[in-house]
Amino acid sequence: MNPIQSEQQVSTARSEWGQLLVCPECRSRFSEDHGRLECATCRKEWPIKDGIPVFADRFPYWGEIPKEAMSKVNTLIRDRNWRSVLVESEDPAVRQASEMILNTDRANWHWLTGLGPEARALDLGAGLGANAHGLATRYREVIAMEPVPERVSFMRERFRQEGLRNVRIVQTSLWDIPLPRESCDLIALNGVLEWVATGRPGDPRRLQIEALRNAWELLTPGGYLYIGIENRMPWQYFIGAADVHCGLPYVTVLPRPLATWYARRHGQPQGYRNYIYSHRGYRKLLGHAGFRNVEAYLAVPSYNSPRFYLPLDSTVFSYFQKNFNPLRSGRAAACANWTLERLGLLKYVQNSFAILARKETS
């Protein structure tokens, strides 16, 4: 059993879904009966499958592991240790993804919040559960929300084998969050914000602000939103490296209308929709959603494999660069590195950010 859990906390984790969730349509409370949740007001119903409420049952597959391989993994972990299935797989795609799936240090940013162990954390777009796993060893209760059924199945078995009874899984999307207002002390969006406009009509920036506003509504006063995400302007994107989201070069550094035209010309009918930003852009985006207190960190080497969190609003990056960060290979790269450092711009062209936005108390 998780060492931070008391008997009372385990009892809370086993409590009725109707005591935790609300209807995503009208925000009324549920009654739970015969494997389903029924809204007391609008009478809409949602099923509970294998102990997990399902609010999104036709979400298209997406994941680090191809769908067929993911289904095989889910079959194998029913009878074998989930870790062993990943690291001993004969499929190179599974082995390659296993490092990130196993890495619960991806959630070490939680120490920057100062929240105590009684906090409730919500992991939106929880994927295969690495962040929720890490958070569950720290906080009283973790709610892992994920729309992809194959990933939900993996998390269910992962947390069962690990004895993490304080993690509750809900199958739902970012747009159908069945939680009351001001019910979470911490919300994580790890590699999620850049995807919210995928397959959804409307301006990507407006949709991102709407998603962030929803997170603001769910947070308790004094609570934190965490965002792990890429930088719009890392140095490699200026020299033709492909964007990790849509696979095209230059789209992040081009003006948005031109990037959309460029993506359509290269076989993406919806255009460029995986908007990412500079650190100033993220501050503005969060400001439009209601967040006034924003702290931005460089996640080095990346937010998915963090070893260092370096605050942008300090001189610590200069110290890090001189003592820990190796010089770029090649004369041109070394020259560019030196020039950007002298101009004070080098820290703004790194790969990714860890951002903490606090909901102010009134």
Secondary structure, DSSP 8 states (H G I E B T S, - for coil): --TT--HHHHHHHTS-HHHH-B-TTT--BEEEETTEEEETTT--EEEEETTEEBS-SS-----SS-HHHHHHHHHHTTTS-HHHHHHT-S-HHHHHHHHHHH-GGGGGGGGGT---TT-EEEEET-TTSHHHHHHHTTSSEEEEE---HHHHHHHHHHHHHHT-TTEEEEB--TT-----TT-EEEEEEES-GGGTTTT--S-HHHHHHHHHHHHHHHEEEEEEEEEEEEBS--GGGGGT-B-TTT--BSTTTS-HHHHHHHHHHTT-TT------B-HHHHHHHHHHTT--EEEEEEEEEETTEEEEEEESSSSHHHHHHHHTS---SSHHHHHHHHHHHHTT-GGGGSSEEEEEEE----
